[in-house]
Amino acid sequence: LGLPQPNLSVRLNKNSSHELMQAAIKVVSLGSGMPQFFNDEAIIQPMIEDLGIEEKDARNYAIVGCVELTTHGNNLGWSDAAMFNLNKVLELTLNHGKCLLTKQQIGLDLGSLETYQTYQDLENAFQKQIDYFIEKMMKAEIVVEKAHQDCLPTAFLSTVIDSCLEKGVDVTRGGAKYNLSGIQMIQIANLADSLAAIKVLVYDEKMITRHELLEALQADFKGYEIIQTMLLNKVPKYGNDVKWVDELGAKWAGYFRERMKDYTNYRGGLYHTGMYTVSAHVPMGENVGASPDGRNALTPLADGGMSPVYGRDMAGPTAVLKSVSRMKDSYTTNGGLLNMKFLPEFFKTETGMMKFENFLRAFVDLKIPHIQFNVVRREDLLDAKLHPEQHRSLTIRVAGYTAYFVELAGKLQDEIIERTAYEDI
């Protein structure tokens, strides 16, 4: 029907039939952004091993809202308890704990890019800055959960969540069988690209001095366009199957996930992590200054949560899968999101449809938790922005949900237009 709701999802596994695959791909080819695909091979086992979910509950998982994972009828998951902006933390680490946008001191002063003699020194400071803000976040988490218990008990919800009535405990106070809180790590692609640029151009090859790069970031690259070009073009980027770059991001995703194991929420449940932004990568980017990956201040971060920065994935769609697969599935027990865009022509032939099925089977084998697709031409999106009255029915996949393109904010429209479009696999 081409409607933005209901939000249709398909669960795949290694035994998914050819018939199911082709039926789902046919719907993908229509361009509504549906269905999105979830991978049982990447979701069920981490639920059991990492979160202590019973196997029968894990196998019966479902989706909350966009891509958030949950069990049925026995869980208060608080899927979006917080979003943690790793790129803002890096900004503060590079600049004496001061915000590049407001010049305010909001983080620890551990030094700056100029004072870190080695790349390891920078990483050590980055780790301390992450720890500092995790502590602040967790204090806020307690306040929010306590406020819900005191001011917003939910008696009706408690009657339909298993264990609450038996315990005589409201769901906001821990009455459910499972009491999870999900924190999103934002945004691994920009972080990996930034760290790769610093490591190679500043510390390894010394093509840019520490002083020059810090000044360029403080100036939002005005007068430093050559340095910005080097950051963008001289170093490989996440999403192109360059293992060492991908692992720079995966390292910090893993560190953040491990730190969450040090805490329990106010209901006595576990914290876990996800990698998705919904559409918050646009406003969150508006709170981050210029970054070492060559990104200008105030511009969007990478879309999705596992997706490469738009326009930087140049090695083809399979390379994207390989890069994303370097994020362990235990990092996304709260949900992960990978956006990809294909041209409509790809689906016009039987060969194209079979290639796409094989692509989805690679997605399953590589144990990536989620993937979704836009099937649209750049020219159509540009025309829809100029002449919205002629494209009112054009739907687009944003980030875990489908929306009418002409109703989206202009900056979000621009970000979707700039996403890499593939014509072959």
Buried (B, 14 or more C-beta within 10 A) or exposed (E): EEEBEEBBBBBBEEEBEEEEBBEBBEBBBBBBBBBBBBBBBBBBBBBBEBBEBBEEBBBBBBBBEBBBBBBEEBBBBBBBBBBBBBBBBBBBBBBBBBBBBEEEEEBBEBBBBBEBEEBEBBBBBBBEBBBBBBEEBBEEBEEBBEEBBEEEEBEEBBEEBBBBEEEEBBBBBBBBBBBBBBBBBBBBBBBBBBBBBBBBBBBEEEEBBBEBBBBBBBBBBEEBEEBBEBBBEBBBBBBBBBEEBBBBBBBBBBBBBEBBEEBBBBBEBBBBBBBBBBBBBBBBBEBBBBBBBBBEBBBBBBBBBBBBBBEBBEBBBBBBBBBBBBBBBBBBBBBBBBBBBBBBEBBEEEEBBBBBBEBBBBBBEBBBBBBBBBBBBBEBBEBBBEEBEEBEEBBBBBBBBBBBBBEBEEBBBBBBBBBBBBEEB
